[in-house]
């Protein structure tokens, strides 16, 4: 029996950490919840402001299931303001329509498969799947590069992604996306927000 009074704790062996391969990331039908933000510093938008605060867009043209690319050049907001590139870069003029059309183009080309996308004034959410032959990060980077060049959006570096584990989590994320404008005070009910698109 060892009567030593040494109270030091055993040291765990160092095991090199290798990030696991995201095998299921590209599994057919695997959906990801993705958030992409405009560069708030570039546009001078306060964090968590929602871009427009409590002002509400009133030029609702329906984008759920179809796109009507005829947004006015300056959108009246709640009757007291105007959507401008500096406070609502993603929904200014027809930017939201062009962003959604670009996602639809990617889907038709088989590059990625959005299920639902919603454009907020300074960020966007979507649920999307990716074919096993593509890299999700590279695909989104390419999309951001194209929209920066063609639409003029200045994006924040990177993006956030989360893979829902089951149908309940997918439904939860879908509900979160749809109700985001309501939480930000931009509309009364989710159905009023025009800048979104769903795919079958």
C-alpha positions, 0 to 999 in steps of 0.5 A, a space after each residue: 500500500 502506498 502511503 504517499 501524500 501526493 495529491 496530484 491528479 493523474 494526467 490524461 494522455 494527450 490524444 491528437 484531436 482530428 475533427 471528424 469528417 462530416 459524413 452525413 453532411 452530403 447524404 442525400 436528403 440531409 438538410 442544413 439550417 444555414 444563416 448568412 449575414 451581410 457585413 454589418 460593419 460595412 453597412 453600419 447596422 447595429 447587431 441584432 437590430 434586424 436592420 429596420 427595427 420596428 419599421 414594417 415593409 408595406 410593399 408586400 409582393 408574394 414570393 412564397 412558391 413563386 417570384 414576382 421580380 418587380 419590386 419598387 426602387 425604394 420600398 416604403 417602410 411602415 409609412 415613416 421610412 425608406 429601405 436603403 442599401 445602408 439599413 436593409 441591403 438584402 431587401 433594398 430594391 429587388 435584391 431579395 428577389 435576385 437572391 432568391 432567384 439565384 438560389 432557384 438557379 442553383 437548385 435547377 442546376 443541381 448545385 444545392 437544393 434549398 427547401 425554404 429561404 427567407 431574406 431579412 434586411 441584413 441576413 438570411 436563413 435557409 434550409 438546404 441540402 447539398 449533393 454528395 459531389 459538392 462541398 457545402 462551404 465552397 458552394 456557399 462561398 461561390 454563391 456569396 461571391 457571385 451575389 457580391 459581384 452581381 448584386 453588390 452585397 457585402 457579406 460577412 465572412 463565413 456562415 453558420 450551419 446546423 444539421 437538424 437531427 430529425 423531422 421534429 428539429 427540421 419543423 422547429 427550424 422551419 418555424 424559426 425561419 418563418 417567424 423571424 420577421 415577426 420576432 424582429 417586429 417587421 410584420 404581425 404574422 409570418 405570412 405577411 413577410 414577402 421576402 421568402 421562397 419555398 420549394 417542393 
